[in-house]
Amino acid sequence: MSLDYYGYRKKFALLVPSTNTAVEVEYNKMKPEGVVLATRGCVIPAFKVTNEDEFVGMVKAIGDATAQGLRDALTCRPDHVIFGYSAETFWDGKERSDREFAKYNDIAKQEGHCQITFGAQAIMDALKCYPGVKRIGVVTPYMPVGDNMVVKFLGDIGYDVVRIAGHSSPGPVEIAHESFGKTRQLVKDVDGDDVDLILQAGTNLYFVELAAQLEKELGKPVLAINALTFWHALRSNGIPDKIYGFGSLLEEHTSIPQ
């Protein structure tokens, strides 16, 4: 158990790209009493992203900064580390994702005596909460090359991406500038009677509150990446609190399905 004065239940280190603002903001909206967040950055430049090569370069920079960022985060002696980014965690499919998760989880266990929540693995566990789901509509802030990686990963774990739409945001900082109106339109573009669930990727895209609204409007699960990674961290650490206002995952699912 954490000895942190305000984090008397758990202290989570939150590892984000240094350009990211949305994860910390949304996690603080969702966190229950007795949980504290120590946000640490994997330092990357404020890239300009106008084409797919620049997008791939941004993802590579995040990957290159991750091991040092994780070790920096471990210095606060957290109970758990949450990786607050998604593209790098499912890049090139499940096989690579599993290797990357194992690598960073081993660092956390050996050097920090804790474990991690990784975006891709959190997606797999969250989707188990919706056993009837097979066909997914996806929204992202990514360029098409990033969207293709989401499709590959979801295909590898047994899901069919019916449609996917991305903002093609012009840089990692600018992802957080996208309006709810534009993101709502992307959801409309990918939704349909042939879609069982909407999934959002891209952690600097504000979505947790909009997802909750859209679930009520569409009558189907709408999962925000920041809600599902925070859910995964809470449930992995024995915190079953039902948290309202951010969608069905946090409201209804108090444990990770086996």
Secondary structure, DSSP 4 states (H G I P E B T S, - for coil): ----SS-SSEEEEEEEETT--HHHHHHHHHPPTTEEEEEEEE--------SHHHHHHHHHHHHHHHHHHHHHHHTT--SEEEE---HHHHTT-HHHHHHHHHHHHHHHHHHHS-EEE-HHHHHHHHHTT-TT--EEEEEESS-HHHHHHHHHHHHHTT-EEEEEEE---SSTTGGGG--HHHHHHHHHHH-STT-SEEEE--TTS--HHHHHHHHHHHTS-EEEHHHHHHHHHHHHTT------SS-HHHHH--S---
